Amino acid sequence: MAKDNLEKIKTVSLSMFRKGFLGIFHGSISTKLEEGHFLINKKEAIFDNLTDDSFITLYHKKDYRWNEASIDAQIHSLLYQNLPNAKYIAYTTPPFTTSYTLSHDKILPKDYFGYKLLGSLNVYDPKDYDTWYERADVEINRYFKEHSGKIMVIKGYGVYVYHRDLRILSKLVAILENSCKILHFNSLLEGSMQNQDLFDL
């Protein structure tokens, strides 16, 4: 893998960590290498301080190296095998987006950039959290096969996104999070105005 590509992943990872999209030991980011290989963060990776040693190269067929890899490696592997246009994949937990999914089954951005670049997004309900990681790889893969978009928003869990361009991938997550933040504050303002009207004589 080209050194400059790895440096791009480190830079984007740090940016997403600072914005709260990736947590300490929480989340994952990867890139497709030559056929049959992909690079993903290790399970102990700290996303604001990634080094070359924070990543591991995996074959899609499991071997001993998978023991060091992110818990999300199986999901990334299946997506790379089934999504020809996936060059980069990230699993993120942007707080406003994740929070918004707890009480909404659809995200309808009201801001310009969210409306133009994201459109309407359905929220996927994983239902039983206790068994989610046993089902996640199959259900996430099926979702992307059945939907044309590059983003999957999962209720109470976070966001999976893929793209051929790492910069655009990070931009999509940022726009989604900003749209959900705007929706959140807009609902607070609307609620405040309605409460104020109750006391107007």
C-alpha positions in Angstrom: 0.0 0.0 0.0 1.2 3.5 -0.9 2.6 5.4 2.0 0.7 8.6 1.1 -2.6 6.6 1.1 -2.0 5.5 4.6 -1.1 9.1 5.7 -4.5 10.2 4.2 -6.3 7.6 6.3 -4.5 8.8 9.5 -5.3 12.4 8.7 -9.0 11.7 8.1 -9.2 9.5 11.1 -7.8 12.3 13.3 -10.3 14.8 11.9 -13.2 12.4 12.5 -12.0 11.7 16.0 -11.9 15.4 16.8 -15.5 15.8 15.6 -16.6 12.8 17.7 -17.3 10.5 14.7 -14.8 8.0 16.0 -14.2 7.2 19.6 -11.3 5.8 21.6 -11.1 2.1 20.6 -14.5 2.6 18.9 -15.2 2.7 15.2 -13.3 1.4 12.2 -11.7 2.6 8.9 -10.3 0.5 6.1 -9.2 0.5 2.5 -9.2 -2.1 -0.3 -5.8 -3.2 -1.5 -5.1 -5.6 -4.4 -7.7 -8.3 -5.0 -8.4 -10.4 -1.9 -6.7 -8.0 0.6 -7.8 -5.0 2.7 -6.2 -2.9 5.3 -8.1 -2.1 8.6 -7.3 -0.6 12.0 -6.4 -3.0 14.8 -8.8 -3.5 17.7 -6.6 -1.5 20.0 -6.2 1.4 17.6 -6.6 4.9 19.1 -8.0 7.1 16.4 -6.4 10.4 17.3 -3.0 8.8 17.2 -2.8 6.2 14.5 0.6 4.9 13.4 1.5 2.4 10.7 1.4 -0.3 13.4 -2.3 0.6 14.1 -3.3 -1.1 10.9 -3.2 -4.7 9.7 -3.6 -6.3 6.3 -6.1 -9.1 6.0 -7.1 -11.7 3.4 -10.8 -12.1 3.1 -10.2 -15.7 4.2 -9.7 -15.6 7.9 -6.3 -16.5 9.4 -4.5 -15.7 12.7 -4.1 -12.0 11.8 -7.8 -11.5 12.2 -7.3 -11.9 16.0 -5.6 -8.5 16.0 -8.1 -6.7 13.7 -11.0 -4.5 14.5 -14.2 -6.3 15.6 -15.8 -4.8 12.4 -13.3 -6.6 10.1 -15.9 -9.2 8.9 -18.3 -6.5 8.0 -15.7 -4.6 6.0 -14.5 -7.8 4.3 -18.0 -8.7 3.1 -18.7 -5.2 1.8 -15.4 -5.2 -0.2 -16.3 -8.5 -1.7 -19.8 -7.3 -2.8 -19.4 -3.6 -3.5 -17.1 -3.0 -6.5 -17.1 0.8 -5.9 -16.0 0.5 -2.3 -12.4 1.7 -2.0 -12.7 3.0 1.5 -15.2 2.0 4.3 -15.7 3.6 7.7 -18.0 2.8 10.7 -18.6 5.9 12.7 -20.7 7.0 15.6 -21.5 10.7 15.1 -23.4 11.7 18.2 -26.2 13.9 16.8 -27.0 11.3 14.1 -26.9 8.4 16.4 -29.1 10.3 18.9 -31.6 11.3 16.2 -32.1 7.7 15.1 -33.4 6.7 18.5 -36.7 8.6 17.9 -36.9 8.8 14.1 -37.1 6.1 11.4 -36.2 8.6 8.6 -33.7 11.5 8.2 -35.1 14.3 6.1 -32.5 17.1 6.1 -33.9 20.7 6.2 -30.5 22.4 5.4 -29.4 23.0 1.9 -26.3 20.7 1.8 -28.0 17.8 3.5 -31.0 18.1 1.2 -28.9 18.4 -2.0 -26.2 15.8 -1.2 -28.0 13.3 1.0 -31.7 13.5 0.4 -33.9 11.3 2.4 -32.3 8.5 4.4 -34.1 5.6 6.0 -32.9 4.5 9.5 -32.3 0.8 9.8 -33.5 -0.8 13.0 -31.3 -3.7 14.2 -34.0 -4.6 16.8 -32.3 -6.9 19.2 -29.0 -5.4 20.3 -27.9 -8.6 22.1 -27.6 -10.5 18.8 -26.7 -7.6 16.5 -23.0 -8.5 16.1 -24.0 -12.0 15.1 -26.1 -10.6 12.3 -24.5 -7.3 11.5 -22.2 -8.5 8.6 -25.0 -10.2 6.7 -27.6 -7.5 7.3 -25.3 -4.5 6.5 -24.2 -6.3 3.3 -27.8 -7.0 2.3 -28.8 -3.4 3.0 -26.1 -2.0 0.7 -27.0 -4.5 -2.0 -30.7 -3.5 -1.9 -30.1 0.2 -1.7 -28.2 2.5 -4.1 -26.8 4.9 -1.5 -23.4 4.8 0.0 -24.6 5.5 3.6 -26.4 3.2 6.1 -27.7 4.8 9.2 -28.4 2.2 12.0 -30.6 3.0 14.9 -28.6 3.5 18.1 -25.5 2.1 16.6 -24.0 4.5 14.1 -23.2 4.9 10.4 -21.5 2.8 7.8 -20.3 4.6 4.7 -18.2 3.7 1.7 -16.8 5.5 -1.3 -14.0 5.5 -3.8 -12.7 8.8 -2.5 -11.7 9.1 1.2 -12.2 12.8 1.2 -15.8 12.5 0.0 -16.5 9.7 2.4 -15.5 11.9 5.3 -17.6 14.8 3.8 -20.7 12.6 3.7 -20.4 11.8 7.4 -19.8 15.4 8.3 -22.8 16.6 6.2 -25.0 13.9 7.7 -24.0 14.9 11.3 -24.5 18.6 10.6 -27.9 17.9 9.2 -29.0 15.9 12.2 -27.6 18.7 14.5 -29.6 21.3 12.6 -32.7 19.0 12.9 -32.1 18.7 16.6 -31.8 22.4 17.3 -34.7 23.2 14.9 -37.0 20.9 16.9 -35.9 22.6 20.1 -36.6 26.0 18.7 -40.0 24.9 17.3 -40.9 23.4 20.7 -39.8 26.6 22.5 -41.9 28.7 20.2 -45.0 26.5 20.7 -44.5 26.7 24.5 -44.2 30.4 24.3 -47.4 30.7 22.4 -49.2 28.9 25.2 -48.5 31.8 27.5 -49.2 34.6 25.1 -52.5 36.3 25.9 
